[in-house]
């Protein structure tokens, strides 16, 4: 069987992608009036799954699911299969194969994920991908298909053309990437366009795989949203909604009384207008079979059926009395400004309970109670709260979900990380994933500590282990600093849902 040489030589990082997790996709679909299957007991197919960094954590999270990945790169498919065997996970498998030639007996799936595939393959494979979605989705199933958008990519195409022209296509991927860096230096001196210079500066610090596969690979075909919708229609599919973060959403005026089918054309036109207005570069479309129920633009009234989680902090003293906008920041450094006092209280509640998600009614009650605790009078009408929460959810400041998930707890006397986290930490090239499907940026000592958390060591024994490892690497921090750093890591692991339940923290054996 063939393999994909450039992805063998310079693979994309195989990461957990929060916006592909089926519990989140089901929540977004519900905001669009579409009910999809229970993600906890689903069949999940990922096309172009690399070594399984996105798929395997989903299988680990939900043992009642059946997960299948398909990957054309032999190197990555074999690495993923080896990882699964070592983990002993029975409900996931990775097939080395072509999505255009899937096994006939693959069956139907509740969720299909195709991230970073559609725009980077020839038209025939794009058609095959959409055919897979039509043939292999259950009647109420959802597919996630990401693609590059012409509105934002068209101004960048001269940069791609220059890089392709000035680097030899026959070079091995790492050598061609090195040549591309030199070309970027040249272009930085030659060009004056602010947008292109900004992109060049970004590319010089980006992951090698991103520069190569976006700017040097044979295919990168941005498409207009209307053209994408036309292709869906030709393949017996329909648009359900957008899974990516949004600072503006479609609101159709004078739509009262229109059947969902009558909204479709206006909805597509409005989405295209948003792309043009914001220069959208990337979309994460949710799609379903054409014979499934019609969806509609997202509506705040569906919030009451969902739960929410958020890993946010603020360096400001939160004002719970006045509608003053204040910044909350997530671990990636993205800032979200919140002014509505009741929503600020809700964000504080979510941050304290993370990684657990809280159902809407419970969250509203907890936010009101927090306002009262601080002497503020909660509003009788929750309409403003609902609108503000809806906007924050659309921007991915908080993440809606249909799965409340794990509860957090303090590091126990003998910290024990679950087996997936320990194996990810101890396997070179693998990214550790949190309970909410986020990638954790751990340094070498942090990975070593996580890999050692098998429940057999006390806090003092772990401290000795880390001291010895750092001494061997030529670093000997002061004992107080080492202890403080280790506790920070343990609390991070606990907050990300990596530790199994145990007793309260203690340094006693």
C-alpha positions as semicolon CSV with decimal commas, in nm:
position;residue;x (nm);y (nm);z (nm)
1;X;0,000;0,000;0,000
2;X;0,117;0,355;-0,071
3;X;0,221;0,600;0,196
4;X;0,238;0,980;0,211
5;X;0,608;1,062;0,191
6;X;0,598;1,427;0,299
7;X;0,392;1,342;0,608
8;X;0,631;1,054;0,687
9;X;0,926;1,295;0,667
10;X;0,766;1,598;0,835
11;X;0,446;1,494;1,015
12;X;0,202;1,735;1,169
13;X;0,202;1,731;1,548
14;X;-0,064;1,480;1,650
15;X;-0,266;1,686;1,897
16;X;-0,596;1,669;2,080
17;X;-0,822;1,922;1,909
18;X;-1,089;2,055;2,148
19;X;-1,324;2,160;1,870
20;X;-1,344;1,804;1,734
21;X;-1,461;1,633;2,054
22;X;-1,808;1,487;1,990
23;X;-1,962;1,616;2,316
24;X;-1,877;1,970;2,203
25;X;-1,997;1,904;1,846
26;X;-2,328;1,773;1,981
27;X;-2,369;2,090;2,189
28;X;-2,295;2,319;1,893
29;X;-2,539;2,122;1,679
30;X;-2,807;2,162;1,947
31;X;-2,760;2,539;1,938
32;X;-2,844;2,505;1,567
33;X;-3,157;2,300;1,639
34;X;-2,997;1,967;1,541
35;X;-2,998;1,663;1,774
36;X;-2,706;1,425;1,719
37;X;-2,633;1,088;1,887
38;X;-2,503;1,046;2,243
39;X;-2,125;1,095;2,210
40;X;-2,051;0,868;2,508
41;X;-2,177;0,561;2,322
42;X;-2,091;0,651;1,966
43;X;-1,903;0,511;1,672
44;X;-1,637;0,771;1,579
45;X;-1,435;0,778;1,255
46;X;-1,138;1,011;1,204
47;X;-1,002;1,059;0,853
48;X;-0,638;1,166;0,841
49;X;-0,591;1,080;1,209
50;X;-0,206;1,093;1,204
51;X;-0,078;0,881;1,493
52;X;-0,400;0,916;1,690
53;X;-0,322;1,208;1,919
54;X;-0,677;1,334;1,872
55;X;-0,865;1,004;1,846
56;X;-0,705;0,789;2,116
57;X;-0,795;1,025;2,405
58;X;-1,160;1,014;2,290
59;X;-1,155;0,635;2,302
60;X;-0,994;0,648;2,647
61;X;-1,253;0,897;2,773
62;X;-1,553;0,692;2,661
63;X;-1,491;0,315;2,683
64;X;-1,839;0,246;2,540
65;X;-1,742;0,415;2,212
66;X;-1,587;0,243;1,911
67;X;-1,322;0,459;1,741
68;X;-1,159;0,404;1,401
69;X;-0,885;0,615;1,247
70;X;-0,763;0,616;0,886
71;X;-0,417;0,752;0,800
72;X;-0,229;0,748;0,469
73;X;0,114;0,803;0,628
74;X;0,248;0,457;0,712
75;X;0,491;0,595;0,971
76;X;0,217;0,770;1,165
77;X;-0,038;0,490;1,134
78;X;0,212;0,235;1,267
79;X;0,317;0,466;1,552
80;X;-0,046;0,502;1,654
81;X;-0,114;0,130;1,635
82;X;0,191;0,060;1,852
83;X;0,077;0,316;2,110
84;X;-0,269;0,156;2,126
85;X;-0,121;-0,190;2,176
86;X;0,104;-0,065;2,453
87;X;-0,190;0,107;2,624
88;X;-0,406;-0,204;2,590
89;X;-0,702;-0,005;2,460
90;X;-0,958;-0,229;2,292
91;X;-1,208;0,022;2,151
92;X;-0,984;0,204;1,903
93;X;-0,788;0,104;1,594
94;X;-0,590;0,293;1,329
95;X;-0,590;0,171;0,971
96;X;-0,313;0,256;0,726
97;X;-0,512;0,336;0,416
98;X;-0,662;0,580;0,171
99;X;-0,991;0,748;0,261
100;X;-1,092;0,705;-0,104
101;X;-1,066;0,327;-0,069
102;X;-1,210;0,243;0,272
103;X;-1,298;-0,117;0,361
104;X;-1,650;-0,207;0,249
105;X;-1,743;-0,341;0,592
106;X;-1,652;-0,026;0,787
107;X;-2,016;0,042;0,875
108;X;-2,188;0,363;0,982
109;X;-2,066;0,623;1,231
110;X;-2,231;0,874;1,460
111;X;-1,942;1,118;1,425
112;X;-1,686;1,162;1,148
113;X;-1,386;1,392;1,198
114;X;-1,175;1,524;0,907
115;X;-0,946;1,798;1,036
116;X;-0,682;1,943;0,805
117;X;-0,769;1,719;0,509
118;X;-1,018;1,878;0,268
119;X;-0,813;2,174;0,141
120;X;-0,490;1,977;0,118
121;X;-0,594;1,699;-0,121
122;X;-0,685;1,696;-0,493
123;X;-1,048;1,749;-0,601
124;X;-1,107;1,376;-0,649
125;X;-1,012;1,307;-0,287
126;X;-1,226;1,599;-0,169
127;X;-1,519;1,436;-0,346
128;X;-1,430;1,100;-0,192
129;X;-1,421;1,256;0,156
130;X;-1,771;1,396;0,115
131;X;-1,888;1,062;-0,025
132;X;-1,752;0,892;0,289
133;X;-1,958;1,132;0,500
134;X;-2,273;1,058;0,301
135;X;-2,226;0,680;0,298
136;X;-2,097;0,627;0,649
137;X;-2,299;0,872;0,863
138;X;-2,600;0,741;1,052
139;X;-2,922;0,935;0,979
140;X;-2,864;1,188;1,261
141;X;-2,486;1,170;1,248
142;X;-2,249;1,466;1,236
143;X;-1,931;1,518;1,037
144;X;-1,669;1,780;1,117
145;X;-1,482;1,898;0,808
146;X;-1,228;2,181;0,831
147;X;-1,103;2,376;0,529
148;X;-0,920;2,692;0,426
149;X;-1,145;2,979;0,322
150;X;-1,080;3,191;0,014
151;X;-1,183;3,517;0,183
152;X;-0,883;3,512;0,415
153;X;-0,641;3,308;0,208
154;X;-0,656;3,490;-0,126
155;X;-0,433;3,780;-0,008
156;X;-0,175;3,524;0,112
157;X;-0,152;3,325;-0,210
158;X;0,137;3,538;-0,349
159;X;0,344;3,422;-0,052
160;X;0,262;3,058;-0,119
161;X;0,343;3,105;-0,489
162;X;0,681;3,261;-0,409
163;X;0,774;2,984;-0,166
164;X;0,671;2,710;-0,410
165;X;0,861;2,877;-0,696
166;X;1,183;2,935;-0,499
167;X;1,210;2,589;-0,337
168;X;1,272;2,270;-0,530
169;X;0,974;2,035;-0,517
170;X;1,199;1,728;-0,533
171;X;1,383;1,802;-0,208
172;X;1,305;1,592;0,100
173;X;1,057;1,775;0,322
174;X;1,307;1,881;0,594
175;X;1,553;2,018;0,336
176;X;1,281;2,203;0,150
177;X;1,161;2,353;0,477
178;X;1,514;2,476;0,552
179;X;1,530;2,635;0,207
180;X;1,190;2,798;0,267
181;X;1,321;2,971;0,579
182;X;1,595;3,134;0,371
183;X;1,336;3,240;0,114
184;X;1,130;3,401;0,390
185;X;1,434;3,609;0,488
186;X;1,468;3,723;0,128
187;X;1,099;3,807;0,097
188;X;1,106;3,998;0,423
189;X;1,367;4,228;0,272
190;X;1,196;4,254;-0,069
191;X;0,827;4,300;0,017
192;X;0,638;4,588;0,175
193;X;0,283;4,454;0,210
194;X;0,201;4,467;0,587
195;X;-0,025;4,161;0,575
196;X;0,235;3,946;0,399
197;X;0,515;4,070;0,625
198;X;0,305;3,980;0,929
199;X;0,249;3,630;0,789
200;X;0,620;3,589;0,713
201;X;0,706;3,682;1,072
202;X;0,455;3,426;1,196
203;X;0,583;3,151;0,966
204;X;0,943;3,197;1,081
205;X;0,837;3,097;1,431
206;X;0,566;2,845;1,342
207;X;0,600;2,468;1,354
208;X;0,792;2,334;1,051
209;X;0,499;2,109;0,962
210;X;0,265;2,410;0,939
211;X;0,486;2,605;0,702
212;X;0,550;2,301;0,485
213;X;0,197;2,166;0,454
214;X;0,026;2,506;0,420
215;X;0,275;2,678;0,189
216;X;0,488;2,411;0,016
217;X;0,266;2,107;-0,020
218;X;0,127;2,031;-0,365
219;X;-0,230;2,111;-0,266
220;X;-0,372;2,395;-0,062
221;X;-0,697;2,497;-0,224
222;X;-0,893;2,760;-0,027
223;X;-1,261;2,762;-0,114
224;X;-1,547;3,007;-0,075
225;X;-1,818;2,903;0,168
226;X;-2,086;2,915;-0,100
227;X;-1,880;2,678;-0,317
228;X;-1,838;2,445;-0,021
229;X;-2,214;2,447;0,039
230;X;-2,270;2,369;-0,330
231;X;-2,040;2,068;-0,301
232;X;-2,229;1,948;0,005
233;X;-2,554;1,964;-0,188
234;X;-2,404;1,768;-0,478
235;X;-2,301;1,490;-0,238
236;X;-2,631;1,459;-0,053
237;X;-2,517;1,656;0,252
238;X;-2,624;1,975;0,427
239;X;-2,459;2,239;0,647
240;X;-2,542;2,227;1,018
241;X;-2,319;2,492;1,173
242;X;-1,971;2,620;1,254
243;X;-1,761;2,456;1,525
244;X;-1,486;2,718;1,528
245;X;-1,478;3,030;1,749
246;X;-1,692;3,316;1,627
247;X;-1,708;3,682;1,721
248;X;-2,024;3,730;1,514
249;X;-2,302;3,491;1,415
250;X;-2,575;3,503;1,155
251;X;-2,910;3,650;1,259
252;X;-3,172;3,632;0,987
253;X;-3,418;3,920;0,994
254;X;-3,779;3,868;0,888
255;X;-3,733;3,489;0,910
256;X;-4,046;3,435;1,119
257;X;-4,266;3,174;0,961
258;X;-4,008;3,053;0,711
259;X;-3,955;2,678;0,689
260;X;-3,594;2,572;0,761
261;X;-3,549;2,488;0,392
262;X;-3,647;2,844;0,306
263;X;-3,373;2,983;0,529
264;X;-3,091;2,789;0,368
265;X;-3,007;3,024;0,082
266;X;-3,021;3,335;0,302
267;X;-2,817;3,163;0,569
268;X;-2,542;3,063;0,323
269;X;-2,532;3,416;0,179
270;X;-2,501;3,561;0,530
271;X;-2,217;3,324;0,618
272;X;-2,032;3,432;0,303
273;X;-2,080;3,796;0,401
274;X;-1,930;3,727;0,744
275;X;-1,629;3,559;0,583
276;X;-1,573;3,862;0,361
277;X;-1,617;4,107;0,648
278;X;-1,376;3,930;0,883
279;X;-1,133;3,785;0,628
280;X;-1,202;3,432;0,751
281;X;-0,911;3,198;0,680
282;X;-1,031;2,872;0,829
283;X;-1,365;2,703;0,889
284;X;-1,468;2,402;1,092
285;X;-1,798;2,302;0,936
286;X;-2,049;2,061;1,084
287;X;-2,240;1,872;0,819
288;X;-2,510;1,605;0,810
289;X;-2,691;1,394;0,556
290;X;-2,935;1,586;0,338
291;X;-3,221;1,364;0,459
292;X;-3,156;1,467;0,822
293;X;-3,350;1,744;0,993
294;X;-3,266;2,098;0,880
295;X;-3,060;2,314;1,112
296;X;-3,074;2,691;1,156
297;X;-2,837;2,967;1,268
298;X;-2,738;2,931;1,636
299;X;-2,986;3,055;1,894
300;X;-2,936;3,146;2,259
301;X;-3,263;2,982;2,364
302;X;-3,100;2,638;2,339
303;X;-2,846;2,720;2,613
304;X;-3,079;2,583;2,879
305;X;-3,029;2,228;2,751
306;X;-2,648;2,237;2,776
307;X;-2,365;2,236;3,027
308;X;-2,055;2,457;3,021
309;X;-1,690;2,441;3,125
310;X;-1,418;2,704;3,125
311;X;-1,051;2,718;3,222
312;X;-1,020;3,094;3,272
313;X;-0,843;3,325;3,512
314;X;-0,826;3,699;3,564
315;X;-0,549;3,912;3,710
316;X;-0,803;4,184;3,793
317;X;-1,015;4,222;4,104
318;X;-1,354;4,118;3,971
319;X;-1,629;4,379;4,007
320;X;-1,954;4,188;4,064
321;X;-2,168;4,499;4,104
322;X;-2,107;4,705;3,791
323;X;-2,123;4,615;3,423
324;X;-1,757;4,698;3,368
325;X;-1,579;4,484;3,111
326;X;-1,296;4,279;3,259
327;X;-1,055;4,037;3,094
328;X;-1,054;3,662;3,155
329;X;-0,767;3,467;2,997
330;X;-0,745;3,100;2,900
331;X;-0,423;2,890;2,914
332;X;-0,353;2,967;2,546
333;X;-0,337;3,338;2,630
334;X;-0,663;3,433;2,457
335;X;-0,846;3,710;2,642
336;X;-1,224;3,738;2,668
337;X;-1,387;4,055;2,798
338;X;-1,692;4,008;3,018
339;X;-1,904;4,294;3,148
340;X;-2,235;4,144;3,265
341;X;-2,194;4,092;3,645
342;X;-2,394;3,770;3,655
343;X;-2,178;3,624;3,376
344;X;-1,861;3,729;3,556
345;X;-1,986;3,537;3,859
346;X;-2,066;3,238;3,637
347;X;-1,714;3,241;3,490
348;X;-1,572;3,242;3,843
349;X;-1,788;2,940;3,930
350;X;-1,682;2,754;3,614
351;X;-1,314;2,827;3,675
352;X;-1,340;2,692;4,029
353;X;-1,511;2,371;3,914
354;X;-1,300;2,300;3,602
355;X;-1,273;2,042;3,440
356;X;-1,630;1,963;3,538
357;X;-1,904;2,117;3,327
358;X;-2,209;2,271;3,493
359;X;-2,562;2,255;3,353
360;X;-2,720;2,590;3,264
361;X;-2,979;2,602;3,546
362;X;-2,722;2,503;3,809
363;X;-2,471;2,754;3,672
364;X;-2,727;3,035;3,681
365;X;-2,822;2,949;4,040
366;X;-2,457;2,931;4,149
367;X;-2,379;3,265;3,983
368;X;-2,673;3,431;4,158
369;X;-2,564;3,284;4,491
370;X;-2,210;3,416;4,438
371;X;-2,341;3,766;4,369
372;X;-2,544;3,756;4,690
373;X;-2,243;3,628;4,884
374;X;-2,050;3,938;4,774
375;X;-2,338;4,171;4,857
376;X;-2,455;4,231;4,500
377;X;-2,818;4,203;4,397
378;X;-2,869;3,946;4,119
379;X;-3,107;4,051;3,840
380;X;-3,452;3,897;3,837
381;X;-3,443;3,857;3,458
382;X;-3,175;3,624;3,318
383;X;-3,216;3,739;2,956
384;X;-2,904;3,956;2,960
385;X;-2,710;3,672;3,120
386;X;-2,823;3,429;2,851
387;X;-2,728;3,664;2,569
388;X;-2,387;3,734;2,721
389;X;-2,322;3,363;2,784
390;X;-2,424;3,284;2,426
391;X;-2,173;3,536;2,288
392;X;-1,898;3,400;2,514
393;X;-1,977;3,043;2,411
394;X;-1,967;3,135;2,042
395;X;-1,621;3,289;2,096
396;X;-1,513;2,975;2,286
397;X;-1,448;3,162;2,608
398;X;-1,664;2,895;2,766
399;X;-1,716;2,559;2,598
400;X;-2,069;2,417;2,569
401;X;-2,104;2,042;2,607
402;X;-2,359;1,764;2,656
403;X;-2,119;1,576;2,891
404;X;-2,058;1,709;3,241
405;X;-1,735;1,514;3,267
406;X;-1,499;1,451;3,557
407;X;-1,480;1,640;3,884
408;X;-1,149;1,785;3,996
409;X;-0,974;1,696;4,321
410;X;-0,654;1,774;4,505
411;X;-0,336;1,568;4,452
412;X;-0,348;1,269;4,691
413;X;-0,072;1,143;4,920
414;X;0,050;0,904;4,650
415;X;-0,042;1,078;4,323
416;X;-0,148;0,843;4,046
417;X;-0,205;0,965;3,692
418;X;-0,424;0,757;3,465
419;X;-0,248;0,524;3,225
420;X;-0,307;0,732;2,911
421;X;-0,144;1,041;3,063
422;X;0,156;0,841;3,188
423;X;0,208;0,676;2,851
424;X;0,172;1,006;2,662
425;X;0,423;1,171;2,896
426;X;0,668;0,884;2,866
427;X;0,650;0,843;2,486
428;X;0,864;1,082;2,275
429;X;0,662;1,275;2,020
430;X;0,331;1,238;2,202
431;X;0,137;1,531;2,347
432;X;-0,036;1,496;2,684
433;X;-0,411;1,564;2,665
434;X;-0,627;1,700;2,946
435;X;-0,971;1,571;3,038
436;X;-1,126;1,845;2,823
437;X;-0,918;1,745;2,521
438;X;-0,665;2,026;2,546
439;X;-0,294;1,983;2,473
440;X;-0,070;2,043;2,775
441;X;0,260;2,221;2,718
442;X;0,492;2,032;2,954
443;X;0,868;2,069;2,977
444;X;1,100;1,769;3,013
445;X;1,089;1,760;3,397
446;X;0,709;1,795;3,389
447;X;0,676;1,500;3,152
448;X;0,913;1,295;3,366
449;X;0,711;1,372;3,678
450;X;0,382;1,281;3,512
451;X;0,524;0,954;3,376
452;X;0,636;0,861;3,729
453;X;0,291;0,905;3,888
454;X;0,194;0,539;3,911
455;X;0,062;0,566;4,268
456;X;0,360;0,392;4,427
457;X;0,549;0,703;4,539
458;X;0,484;0,955;4,814
459;X;0,536;1,328;4,764
460;X;0,878;1,305;4,931
461;X;0,981;1,014;4,710
462;X;0,871;1,203;4,400
463;X;1,074;1,500;4,518
464;X;1,383;1,279;4,551
465;X;1,319;1,137;4,205
466;X;1,295;1,483;4,046
467;X;1,603;1,607;4,233
468;X;1,809;1,315;4,102
469;X;1,684;1,362;3,746
470;X;1,762;1,734;3,747
471;X;2,104;1,676;3,902
472;X;2,186;1,431;3,624
473;X;2,091;1,701;3,373
474;X;2,324;1,947;3,546
475;X;2,053;2,150;3,722
476;X;2,031;2,158;4,100
477;X;1,757;2,401;4,213
478;X;1,715;2,494;4,578
479;X;1,495;2,242;4,765
480;X;1,225;2,500;4,833
481;X;1,207;2,601;4,468
482;X;1,196;2,240;4,354
483;X;0,917;2,155;4,598
484;X;0,717;2,459;4,489
485;X;0,764;2,375;4,121
486;X;0,662;2,014;4,174
487;X;0,345;2,115;4,358
488;X;0,254;2,353;4,076
489;X;0,284;2,065;3,832
490;X;0,079;1,830;4,051
491;X;-0,200;2,086;4,080
492;X;-0,190;2,138;3,703
493;X;-0,228;1,762;3,653
494;X;-0,518;1,757;3,899
495;X;-0,690;2,052;3,734
496;X;-0,659;1,889;3,392
497;X;-0,822;1,569;3,518
498;X;-0,510;1,353;3,487
499;X;-0,501;1,227;3,846
500;X;-0,714;0,948;3,983
501;X;-0,915;1,006;4,301
502;X;-0,728;0,998;4,630
503;X;-0,697;1,155;4,970
504;X;-0,621;1,525;5,036
505;X;-0,267;1,644;4,967
506;X;-0,001;1,567;5,223
507;X;0,375;1,534;5,242
508;X;0,348;1,255;5,500
509;X;0,426;0,900;5,384
